[in-house]
Amino acid sequence: MIRKTITALLAGAAFSMSAQSASALDELTVAYFLEWPMPALASKVDGTYEKELGVPIKWRSFETGTAMSAAMASGDVHISLSQGLPPFVVAASSGLPIEVVDVAVSYSDNDNCVVGSALGVDKSNAGELEGKRVAVPLGTAAHYGFLRQMDHFGVDISTLNVVDMPPPDGAIALAQGSVDFACGYGGGLTRMKQSGNVLLTGAEKEELGILVFDVTSTTKEFAEENPEILAKFLAVTAAANDRWNSGIGNEGMLEVIAKESGMDLDAARASIGTMKFPSREEQLTGKWFGGGIQTFMKGVADVFKEAGSIDDSLDSYADAANPVPLIAAN
């Protein structure tokens, strides 16, 4: 399905970007997700983006990161805020000239593997998972995380009975005891945790380089022709994140964010509580733009290639991550 979507995307767009030069840009179009509470939405509501950038902004909501890639390819969207990394990697692997310019949000606790309670297995005795049955959504970031965790614990993958299941089905299978452990994300992961325990926390996974994050992305052409606008956009986003990370006035800020994201206050609070918004300074370290993003993209791409979701992965994803706009925003 992913391959068909990307093939259609590239064929339709034919790489004919309609990015405009800074002097000719009379409106900026930004893609974002509903039901995804981010500090940036507060700056969207109070008009800070338009005030700082000096151009009108059209915000378009999307349901998938793949659709964001298609919109950028056609020129209908200039910047995608919080695009999932796997869809970005699929598009970049297929030759779409897009690049990561910012880490929008990290949420490693929202993607994980859960071991059934009956096994009594945790990180201290994870080697006992050999020979067990596991539900994994193949070709996803959860699949990549599963492979990395098993490698970390020295579990021989060839001994496992791996069943391809989406997270909701994996959660049911784990609850019924038809699998010993399961990997997934989102609501499926939440339900998995009702039947067992995670092997590693989000923070522990990050220390191993197992990251789950969304990015701010754009086309290479737009970044080259509109450097000032892009830098200012990232600066406003960073300021909103810094404000949230400070913890000052968060409740009032959350009310605005919840309303703008189409969520009730409790749901927004629970969701944003699992999110981390890296500062500009942190993003420019080795964990992120200093090599971590590029390495992680290669790992995700190779997993997708092995799963048959894409025809091939790039030899390197160094050109797919551009820190220059973020440095300019600093």
N, C-alpha and C positions, 0 to 999 in steps of 0.2 A: 504493500500500500504506500509506504514511504517512497519507494523507488518510483512508482507510477506518478505520485504527486510531484516529485521533484522533476521528473522527466517532462511532465506537462508544463511545469513552471518555467523551465529553461527554454523549452520550445516556443512557448507563447511570448516570453520576454525577449528571446533572441539576443539577450545581453544588451539591448538598446536602452540604456538608462536615460531617463529624462531629467537628471539632476541639473539644477540651474546654478549659475555663478552667484556669488554673494550679492553682487550688485543688482542682479535680476530677480533675486528671490523675494517675492512679495507675499508669500505665505509658506509657513513650515508645517508639514504634516508629520505627526508623531503617532506611532502605534503603541498601544498598551493593552493590558488585560483588565477586565472587570473581575470582581471577587478576588483581587490580589492586592491587599492593602499595603501601600508603600508611602513613605514620607513625601515623595515627590508629588503625590496627589494634592497635598496641602498647598504646595506652590503652584500647582495647576489651578486650584480654585481661587487663590487670592491674586492671580494675575502676575506673579513674580516672573514667570518665564517670559511672558510677552514684554513686560517692562524692561527686563535685562537684555533680551535679544533684539528688541526693536522691530519685530515683525509679528503679524498675526499668526496664531498657531491653531491648526485644526487637529483635534485629538480623535483618533479612530480606534475603537475597541475591536479586538480580535479574540478568537477562541483558541487558536493554535499558533505556535511559533513558525510552523511551515507556511501558514497563510501570510505571516509577516514577511518571510523570505520572498514569497511571490509578489507581494505588494512593493517591496523594495526593488525587485528585479524590473517591475513594470514602471517604476518611477512614481507610483501612487503614494508611497511613503518614503520620507527622507530618513527618519530615525526610528528605530524600534527600541522602546524602553522595556527592559526585563524580558527579552526573548530567551526562551529555553536554550541551553547550550546544545543538546543533541540535535534539534532541528537546524540550528546554525551550522553545526559540523556537517550535517548531511548536505546542506546547500553549498557550503564551501568546498566540500569534497567533489561535488558535481561540477565545479568550475564557476559558480556564481561569485563575482568579485565583491564580496562583503567582508567587513572586518569588525572585530570586537574593539570597542573604544572605552569600555567601562564595565566594571563588575557591578551589576545592579543590585543583586541580593544573593546571599549564601544561605542555604537552608539544609545543611547536612543531616539534621535530625528528622527531615521529612522524606528521607530515602534510606532504607536500611534492610537488613536481614533479621528475621525473628525466629528463634528456636522454640519449639513447643515445650511447654512447662514440664511435661512428663519426662523429658530427656535429662533434665538437670545439667544441661551444658551451658557454660558461659565462656568467657575469654580465657579462663584458667585451664580449661580442659577441652578446648575446641577441636583438638585432634580426634576426639571421639565421633565427630560428624562423618568420618570416612565410612562409606558404604550406605549412607543414609539417602533418603528421598527428599528432594527439594523442589519447590515451585519457584520458577524465575521467569519474568517476562523477557524473553530473549530479544536482543537487539536494542535494548534500552540502557539508560544510565544505571538502572538497578542491576542489570546484567553485568555491566562493567564493575560496579561496586562489589558484587558477589564474587567475581573472579579475583579482584584485588584482595578482598578479605580472606578468601580461601588460600591464596598465595601467602599472605601474611602469616596465617596460622599453620601453614605447611600441610594443608589438607589436599590430598591427591584428587583432582577433579575427576579423573577417569574412574574413580571408585564410586562416584555419586550417580544416583539416578535422577537426572535433571529433567523436570517436566515444564514445558513452556506454558505458563499461565499468566494472565493479566492479574494485577494485584487484588481486585475484588474476589476473583476465583481462588487465588492463592490463600486469601484470608479464610475463605470457607473451608478449603481443603485442610488448612492447618487446624482450624477449630474442630473439624471432624476426625482429625488424626490420620488422614490419608496421605499426608506428607509430614516429614519430621521437622522441617523448617521451610521458611518462605521468605522471599525478598520482594520488595515493592516500595510504593510511595503513596503519598496523599491519603485519601480515605481508606484505601485498602490496607496501607501500613498501619493506620490508626486501629483498624479492626484486628490486624494480626497481633498487635501488642496486647490485646485482650486475652490471647491464647498462649503467650510466651514472653520471652525476653530478648533484647538485642544483644549482639556479641560486643559491639563497639558503639560508643556514643558518637554523636556528630563531631565533637571536638577531637576525639581520639582518631576518627577516620581522617579528619583534616590533617592531623599530624603525620599521617601516612601518605598524604597527597591524594586521598580519595575525596574529591570535592563534588558538591552538588550546588550548582549556582546558575543564575540567569545573567545575561549580559545586555548591555546597551550596544546596539549594532547599527551600522550604516553601510552604504556602498563606498567603495574606495574613491569613486569619482566625486561623491558629495563631500567626503572628508577633504579631498584635495582642493575643491573649488570653494568650499565654505568653511575654512578653518576657524574663523573668528566666531561664527554662529555656533558651530559645534562645540568649541571650547566654552562658550558662555552657557550653553545648554548643560554641559557637564558640571560647570561651576554651580549653577542653580541647584542641580540635583544633589551635588555634594553638600551644599549648604543645608538643604532640607534633611539629608541624612545626619549631618553633624548635629542639627537641632534635635532630632529624634534621639540620637545616641547620647546626648547630654542628659536626657531624662527630665529636663525642665519643661513644664507645660504639656507633657505628653497626653494627658487625658483630654484636654481641649483639642489638641492636634488630632488625636485618634477619632474624635467625633466627626471631624471634617473628613478624614481619610475613609472612615467606614461608610459615610453617606456617599462619597464620591465613587467608592468601589462597589456600591450596590450591596452592602452587607449590613447586618445588624451589629450593634456595638460589641456584643459578647463574642460573636463569631470572628469579627475583625481583630479583637484583642487576642483571642486564642491563636489565630493564624499568624499575626505579626509577632507574637511571642516566640515563634520558632525561627524567625528570620534574623539575619545579621546583615548589616549594611556597612561594608568595609570603607574606611576613610580613604581619601586620595593617597595619603602617605603609605597606608598599608598595601594598597593596590599596586604600588610601584616597587614592592619588595619581591624577592624571589618566589614567594608563595603564589603570586599572581602574575603580573606582567613581566616579572624578571625571569620567567621560564615555566612557572607552574601552569599557567593557562595553556601555553603551547603544548606542553607535554601531555596535559590532560586531554586536550582536543585530539591528539594523535591516538591516545588510548581508546577514547570513545569511538573514533573513526574505525580503528582496527576491529573493535567489537562489532560494529555495524557491518563491516565488510565480511567478517566471519559468519555473521547471521544472515548474510545475503540481502541486507536492506539497501546497500549501495554497491556499485560495481567495483569501486576501488577507493583506497584512501590515499591521501597525499603523502609524499615522502617526508614533508615537514609542514607544520602549521605556523611557522614563524611569521609569515606574511599575513596571517589571518588575525593577528593581534597587534594593534597599533596604539602605543602609549602616548604618542605625541599630543593628541588633543587633551588628554588628561593632564599631561605635564603643563600644557599651556593654560589649562583651567586652574592650575595650582599657583 
